[in-house]
Amino acid sequence: MTNTHKNIETPFNDEFCTQLEYRLCHELEKSTDPNLKGFWCDGISWFPTENQLTNKYLNDNRKIETKAWIGKDGKEEYQTTVVFGQETLSKYARGFNLTETIAQLELNSEWIEIDIEKHDY
């Protein structure tokens, strides 16, 4: 799928970010952290800086930094870091769909960290 904003063919795209948003909403709903009570996500941007979408950048850094809209109204902008594991890096390099590499629901509740003060996710 093409990242239409930059016209770059990449697996880090609308479909992946939408699935990541759904998983994040589910985890926030189940969170026992009182600071996150009532939080939800209203989107994750699939438009990071162009150099982050290259295979070389991802192999060297293992992450993409972008933004997400999170909060009680889902409208607060957060600096977001999506960390890629080995399986995801491999699929990305081959241009495969990444949605299956998102952490499994409820099997690992520590795959997200949200810093409410700094607006980092």
N, C-alpha and C positions, 0 to 999 in steps of 0.2 A: 504494500500500500504506500502511496505517496504522501509525504508530509507536505500538504498543499501550500502551506504558508511559505515554504522555502523551495518547493518543487524538488525535494530530495526523496529518493526511494529509500525507505528505512522501516524496519520492524518497530521502532519506537514511534508509534503513530496514534491516531485517534482511537482505534480499536483497543490497543494495549492500555492507553491511559484511561479509557472508559472502564475497562475491566478492573484496573487498579483502583479507580474511584469507588466502584461497587464494593470491592473487597474491603477497602478502608472504611466505608460507611458501615458495613457489617461489623467490623472490629470495634469501631467507635460505639456502636449501639450496645455491644456486649461488654465494653470496658468497665472495669470496677474502679478505675481512677476517678475520684470525685471531681477533679479539675476538668475532666473531659465529659462530664455528664451533660447530655443534650447536644454534644458536638456532632457534626456531620460534614461531609465533603460535597461540594458543588462543582467539582471539576479539577482536573490536573492538566496542565498545559503540555502539549506535545511539540512545543516550539522552543527548544533550548537553543543556545548559540550553535551555529552551524558546525563548528569544529567538533562539538561534542558528539555529533552523529557519525563520525568516521570510525572505522574499525580500529585504527591505530589509537585514537584517543581513548576509546573504551577499553582496549587491551591494556593501555598504560594506567588508566585511572579507575576502571571498574565501576564507574558511576556516571549519571547524568544529573546535572543540576537544572531545575526548572522551577515552576511555581504551582501551588495548589490553592484552592479556596476552601477554607475550613473554618469552623466555629459554630456557635449556637445558631447562627443564621446562614452558615455556609458561605459567607461573603468576605471573610477576613483573608487577605492574601498572605500566604506563607512561602518562604523560600523552601524548596523541596529538593531533597537528594534521593534519587532512586539508585540503589546499590545493586549491581549485577553480580550474581554468582557465576560459577564456572559453566553450568548448563545454559544459562541465559546468554553469556558471552559467546558460547559456541553457536547457539541458534541465531544470535544476532549476526555473527560473521557470515553465516550461510543464508541470511535473509529470511529465516523462518519466523513464523508467528510466535510471539513471546508470551501470550496470555497463559499458557499452561505452566509457565515458570513462576508465576506469582505465588507467594507463600500460601499454603493450604489453609482454608478457614478453620479456625479454632484448634488447629494442631500446634500452632506456634504463635502465641499471643504477643511475643516480644519482637515481632518483625517490624513494628513501627515505633517511632519515638517522636513525640511532639513537645517542643519547647514553646509554651504559651507566651512567655515573656519576650522571647526573641523572634517569635513567629517563624520558627524553623520546624520543618517536618522531615 
